[in-house]
Amino acid sequence: MIKVNVKVKKNKVYELVIKGHANYDNLGNDIVCASVSAMAITTVNSILLLDDSISYEEDSGYLKIRVKEDTVVNEKLLNNLVNMLNELQEEYPKNIEIRNEV
């Protein structure tokens, strides 16, 4: 199962950690893992293309995004990522779990 931990302060995402594998299908055919990876990496790349307001660490089955500077860009894109992950969780509740920390 993919576990997503979203840390929020003052109604803004300041850290997001995604870890694990969905185990929906075999490696290379797992649409849940592929969806999460595509959404997360696209979000990171989009933010970094526009500014340097986040830092990130990645490894196999692991991504940590941390806000360095609060900007409109990262706020909107990180909220969009969380919304998309929530929608995916609704469709695949056995494969992705999201926990919010305030």
KOLMAR-706631 format. One line per field, with one value per residue: residue number from 0; x, y, z of N, C-alpha, C in turn. Coordinates in pm, whole numbers, always signed. Example, Ala and Ser with C-alpha at 12.3 -4.5 7.8 and 13.67 -1.06 7.14 Angstrom:
num: 0; 1;
nxx: +1319; +1285;
nyy: -569; -225;
nzz: +780; +708;
caxx: +1230; +1367;
cayy: -450; -106;
cazz: +780; +714;
cxx: +1320; +1290;
cyy: -330; +3;
czz: +780; +787;
//
This chain:
num: 0; 1; 2; 3; 4; 5; 6; 7; 8; 9; 10; 11; 12; 13; 14; 15; 16; 17; 18; 19; 20; 21; 22; 23; 24; 25; 26; 27; 28; 29; 30; 31; 32; 33; 34; 35; 36; 37; 38; 39; 40; 41; 42; 43; 44; 45; 46; 47; 48; 49; 50; 51; 52; 53; 54; 55; 56; 57; 58; 59; 60; 61; 62; 63; 64; 65; 66; 67; 68; 69; 70; 71; 72; 73; 74; 75; 76; 77; 78; 79; 80; 81; 82; 83; 84; 85; 86; 87; 88; 89; 90; 91; 92; 93; 94; 95; 96; 97; 98; 99; 100; 101;
nxx: +84; +47; +147; +59; +163; +53; +149; +19; +10; -134; -338; -196; -2; +301; +476; +511; +496; +546; +527; +608; +453; +184; +86; -116; -99; +134; +483; +561; +319; +145; -107; -185; +48; +191; +28; +41; +316; +351; +184; +304; +577; +541; +427; +640; +837; +705; +680; +953; +1035; +928; +1003; +1225; +1116; +1075; +1213; +1327; +1338; +1411; +1363; +1350; +1018; +971; +913; +978; +858; +931; +838; +1020; +991; +702; +490; +260; +257; +366; +179; -70; -11; +70; -164; -332; -208; -255; -536; -576; -454; -627; -860; -773; -737; -1003; -1092; -921; -903; -776; -518; -397; -337; -414; -294; -356; -179; -209;
nyy: -118; +223; +487; +805; +1093; +1394; +1704; +1985; +2332; +2622; +2599; +2528; +2313; +2194; +1988; +1678; +1336; +1048; +705; +363; +89; +28; -227; -309; -436; -636; -541; -280; -293; -172; +39; +215; +280; +393; +613; +768; +821; +966; +1192; +1305; +1354; +1522; +1740; +1822; +1884; +2090; +2291; +2341; +2430; +2682; +2817; +2806; +2698; +2467; +2168; +1838; +1482; +1170; +821; +473; +401; +610; +947; +1269; +1584; +1910; +2229; +2517; +2785; +2972; +3000; +3120; +2955; +2698; +2642; +2619; +2411; +2198; +2163; +2083; +1839; +1692; +1685; +1532; +1291; +1222; +1169; +946; +772; +732; +575; +354; +230; +19; +35; +281; +514; +804; +1030; +1306; +1554; +1801;
nzz: +0; -78; +120; +217; +370; +475; +579; +734; +789; +910; +719; +491; +286; +404; +407; +241; +225; +42; +37; -25; -209; -433; -493; -660; -903; -1092; -1090; -1308; -1434; -1271; -1227; -1029; -881; -1094; -1152; -914; -906; -1148; -1105; -876; -948; -1168; -1038; -865; -1060; -1199; -1004; -950; -1198; -1210; -975; -685; -450; -306; -158; -229; -177; -317; -374; -453; -439; -263; -180; -71; -15; +66; +173; +124; +100; +120; -146; -397; -617; -529; -330; -468; -652; -484; -331; -538; -606; -367; -375; -610; -529; -321; -468; -610; -397; -323; -534; -521; -248; -116; -190; -162; +94; +270; +504; +705; +878; +1117;
caxx: +0; +114; +104; +87; +151; +46; +158; -42; +20; -206; -413; -107; +86; +442; +554; +433; +579; +479; +616; +550; +406; +40; +58; -240; -65; +277; +575; +556; +180; +64; -159; -194; +185; +225; -48; +98; +448; +335; +129; +400; +695; +496; +411; +774; +901; +634; +719; +1094; +1047; +887; +1080; +1303; +1053; +1065; +1322; +1268; +1422; +1341; +1427; +1249; +902; +977; +929; +949; +856; +929; +828; +1124; +936; +562; +456; +131; +281; +371; +53; -172; +27; +66; -306; -382; -156; -329; -671; -570; -426; -753; -949; -719; -768; -1144; -1106; -837; -878; -689; -385; -340; -394; -365; -311; -327; -136; -224;
cayy: +0; +353; +571; +946; +1173; +1535; +1792; +2114; +2436; +2741; +2556; +2512; +2197; +2230; +1868; +1567; +1216; +936; +589; +231; +47; +3; -371; -329; -529; -665; -432; -243; -291; -118; +171; +303; +330; +481; +737; +845; +868; +1069; +1313; +1364; +1406; +1637; +1851; +1867; +1948; +2215; +2392; +2376; +2503; +2820; +2877; +2712; +2712; +2338; +2072; +1704; +1363; +1058; +691; +377; +393; +714; +1086; +1366; +1722; +2004; +2368; +2604; +2921; +2968; +3078; +3088; +2841; +2569; +2622; +2570; +2282; +2095; +2137; +2006; +1703; +1629; +1658; +1419; +1171; +1188; +1107; +812; +692; +695; +468; +240; +242; -88; +54; +410; +570; +940; +1078; +1449; +1600; +1946;
cazz: +0; -77; +232; +195; +491; +438; +695; +702; +891; +864; +600; +375; +289; +417; +381; +189; +211; -25; +43; -45; -342; -428; -506; -736; -1009; -1098; -1121; -1448; -1479; -1160; -1267; -912; -861; -1206; -1137; -804; -950; -1251; -1044; -782; -1019; -1247; -943; -827; -1176; -1230; -905; -968; -1323; -1188; -865; -605; -319; -238; -170; -235; -173; -377; -384; -500; -350; -160; -221; +34; -64; +179; +131; +180; +98; +83; -265; -457; -707; -461; -259; -562; -710; -380; -304; -651; -589; -258; -425; -703; -450; -252; -567; -636; -278; -330; -634; -486; -104; -67; -245; -124; +216; +294; +641; +719; +1010; +1132;
cxx: +89; +57; +152; +63; +160; +48; +113; -25; -45; -277; -326; -20; +229; +534; +461; +529; +494; +575; +537; +512; +260; +5; -77; -220; +85; +358; +575; +416; +87; +20; -169; -56; +223; +153; +11; +233; +437; +284; +233; +520; +658; +479; +546; +840; +836; +673; +863; +1119; +1019; +963; +1153; +1249; +1034; +1199; +1255; +1377; +1343; +1428; +1318; +1137; +899; +994; +890; +963; +844; +930; +937; +1072; +794; +538; +319; +145; +280; +243; -53; -137; +27; -77; -368; -335; -234; -472; -674; -542; -551; -852; -904; -748; -913; -1166; -1033; -803; -789; -543; -319; -414; -330; -397; -270; -288; -146; -140;
cyy: +125; +433; +713; +1019; +1320; +1618; +1932; +2208; +2561; +2715; +2544; +2389; +2246; +2109; +1757; +1451; +1106; +819; +460; +205; +4; -145; -398; -435; -554; -541; -406; -236; -228; +24; +267; +363; +428; +615; +826; +903; +982; +1199; +1383; +1426; +1525; +1760; +1908; +1942; +2082; +2326; +2437; +2451; +2652; +2891; +2767; +2706; +2580; +2266; +1935; +1599; +1253; +934; +596; +366; +499; +851; +1175; +1505; +1813; +2146; +2448; +2746; +2913; +3059; +3036; +2964; +2710; +2541; +2561; +2431; +2171; +2063; +2054; +1860; +1630; +1596; +1539; +1288; +1127; +1120; +965; +719; +646; +578; +341; +242; +131; -66; +185; +464; +706; +980; +1225; +1479; +1751; +1991;
czz: +0; +39; +206; +326; +451; +566; +655; +821; +833; +731; +474; +394; +303; +402; +335; +168; +149; -17; +26; -190; -330; -426; -571; -843; -1003; -1133; -1271; -1505; -1375; -1191; -1149; -883; -971; -1195; -1029; -845; -1050; -1192; -957; -853; -1106; -1157; -904; -942; -1211; -1132; -929; -1098; -1302; -1077; -788; -463; -245; -245; -176; -226; -239; -380; -434; -398; -242; -225; -104; -26; +58; +124; +203; +195; +47; -37; -316; -546; -630; -383; -351; -615; -606; -339; -415; -641; -480; -302; -520; -629; -373; -346; -598; -518; -277; -425; -593; -336; -46; -107; -210; -2; +242; +438; +646; +863; +1012; +1249;
//
